[in-house]
Amino acid sequence: MSDTKNYFKLISLDITDSTNNEAKRIIKNGEKSPFIVIAREQTAGRGRQGKTFFSPKDTGLYMTVCFPIEKDAKDFLYLTSAAAVSVVEAIYSLTGELCGIKWVNDIYKDGRKICGILAESVLSESPFIIIGIGVNLTTASFPDEIAHIAASLKNPSATADVLSTEIASRLRYYFDSGTFTFMDLYRKYSIVLSKEITYIKNGEAQSGTVTEILDSGALSVKRDDGTIETLDSGEISLRLK
């Protein structure tokens, strides 16, 4: 994998509101090179669609990987899927444990969520793609609203320092390659392919079976009435066993 330490500037913090927020402040202050923000604790960790990410001190990996870009940000949105693959590969390389990807970019182990990913574009004098990754490593208890679904990796081989390097190295590789070749791995690790799901479309609950994951990361769903629908954003629910 890539020489991560010599490629990224590392900003290491004891505490911050959110590593994504911190990354945005650094970019607005004039940073132009690739960098990583890592914090031991987040007081306002953020997830997709305005959700929070529980981030107690020294029990998880809370990081944001930041790439300057020269093209339109939409050309690099594939990195959200690449991040999910990078996390699964990094965990497997360190622990031998295989996790799964729940669309869009949540990582699950034994039916419970251990990682969330939030990718954002930052438009400034030097535009960036920033990819926030939160992994529950040793967190023992969670707030009531997520206690039924959240869990921790609980493997001593995957420390925050080592895991962050493994993830960032893979992400840099996918960023430099600029291709969708990793999508076969995304499909391999998916836990939604061929599964029945429910989702919200135009304010109404719909259900169907996932028949395909496109190279763009979108889902192709065969609805209960037989029609085919493509989902490129949103949240889905499925029964995990």
N, C-alpha and C positions, 0 to 999 in steps of 0.2 A: 504493500500500500504506500501512499504518498508520505513524504517527510513532513508530517503535520506541524511539528514544532518550529520548523524554519519557514513555514508558509504563513501561518496565522500569528497575528499578535494576540497574546493572551491577557485578558483583563479578569483578574480573580478578586471576588468581593466576599466579605463575610455575610452581608445582607443587602438586599435591594427590594424594591417593590416588585419588579418583574425584569428578568434578563432581557426580554424583548424591548421593554420600555427603556432600559439602560442602553441597549444597543442603539435605539433611535436617538437618544440624547448624544451619544458619542458621534454618530453620523452627522447630526446637525451642528456639532462643534467642529466639523471639518475633516473627520477621518476619511481616508480614501483607500486604505489597504484592507485586505481580508483580516478579520479578527474574530475572536471568540470571547463571549462573556460567560463566566461561570460564577455562581453564587452558592454559598453554603445554605442560604435560606432566602425565601421570597415571602414578602408580606402580602402581595397581591398578585400571585401567579395567575396567568391568563390562559384560557383555553379557547377553542373555537366557539363562535356564536355567543360571545360574551360570558361564557362559563368561567369559573375559577379553577385553578389547579392547586390543590393542597400541597404546601411546600414547607414542611417543618424542618428545623435546623439539623443538618448533618445526617439526614435519613434518605436523601435522594440525590439524583443528578439533575441540576437545574442549569441548563446551558442554552445559549443562542449562538449559532454559527452564521457568520455574516460575509456575504460575497458581493463585492462591487460589480456592477453590470454596465455594459455599454449599450445594450439593446433594450427594447421594450420589456418591462417586467413580465408580461404574459408569456414571453418566449422561454422563461425559466420556471414556470409554474410546475413543470415536471419534477422539480426538486422536492416538492411536497411528498410525492410518492417515493422518490429516491431516498428521502429521509427515513421513511418507514422501513424500506428494505435495509438501509444502513443499520438501523437499530437492531433489527432481527438478526442480521449477519454478525454484528458486533457481539451481541449477547451469546450467540451460538459459538463464536470463535473462542470466547473466554470461559464459557461454562458448559458447553455441550448441550444446553437446553434450547429446544426449538419453540419459539413463540409464533403467534399468528397475527395477521393484520386484519382488523375490522375496519371496513371502509368508513370514513375516508383514510384516516391515518392514526387510529388508536392501536396500540399493541397489547395483545392479550396473552396471558399464560394460564393454563388450566381453567379457562372460562371466566377469568377476571382481568380487568384492565390494570396494566402496570405502567403504561406510558402514554402520554399525549403529545401531539406535535402541532405547532401553530406556525405556519409560514406567512410572512407578510412582505410587501414591497414598501420601500422607503424612497420617496421621490424627493431628491434634494439636488444640490449642485453635483454631487456624486451619487447617483442612484444605487441602491443596494437591494438584494434579496436577503431577508433575515429569517432564520429557521429556528424557532424555539422548541426545545426538546426537554421534557420532564419525565424522569424515570423514577418510580418508587423502588428504592433499593432495600431499605430495612424498616420502613415505616410500619409500626406495629398496630396502630389504630387510626381510624379515619372518621371524619364527621358523619353523622347519622345519614345524611342525604346520599352519601356515596359508599357507605360501609358495605352495602349488599353487592357492589360490583367491583370495588377497588381492591387491589392486593399489591404485594411487594415481591421483587425478584428473589430476595433472600438467598443470595449465593455469594460467599466471601471472595470468589474469584473476580467478581464484577464490582470493583470499587469505582467511585466517582471519577478519580483521576484516570484510571486505565480505560474505563468504558468511554469517557469523553474523547480520548485520543483515538480509540478504535472507530467510533462513530464519525468523527470529523475527517479522518483519513478516507473513509469510504465516500463520504459526501463530496469531498474534494475531487475524488476520482470521477464520480458521476457528473459533477459540475464541469470538469475539464473535458470529459468525453462528449458532452452535449447531445447525447442520444437517448433513445428510449429502450436500449437493450436490456435494462434492468426490469422492464415490465414483465418479462417471463418469470422472474423471481417474485415480483409482486403478486402475480397470479398464483404461483406455487405456495406462497405463504398466506394467501387469503383464506379467511374463515367464512366468507360469505358466498363464494361461488357455489351454485346449485342449491343454495339455501332459500327458504321462504323468508321474506322480509316484509315489514310494514314501513311506510314512509308517508310524509305529508306532501301533498301536491295541490297547489292552489287552495290551500286552507282545508283540504279534505284528506282524511286517512285513506291510503291506498295499500294494497298488498299484491305480492307477486313473487316470482322466483328469479333469482339472479342467473342469467344465462351466459353472461360474458363480461369481462372487464376490458375496456378498450385501451389502446395505447395512451390515450389522453388521461386515463384514470377514471373515466366515466363508467357507470354501470349500465348494462343493458338488462332490462327487467321485463319478463313476460308476465303481464298482469293476469289476474284471475279470469278476466273476460277474453283472454287470448291475444290482446294487443301488446305490442312491444313499445316500451318507453325507455328513454335514455335519461339517467340521472347524472348530472355533472356537479351537483352541490347539494348540501342539506345533510340531514341526519336520518339514519335508518335504525330499525330495531329488529333483532332476530333472537330466536330462542337458542341459547348456548347450553350444550350438555357437557 
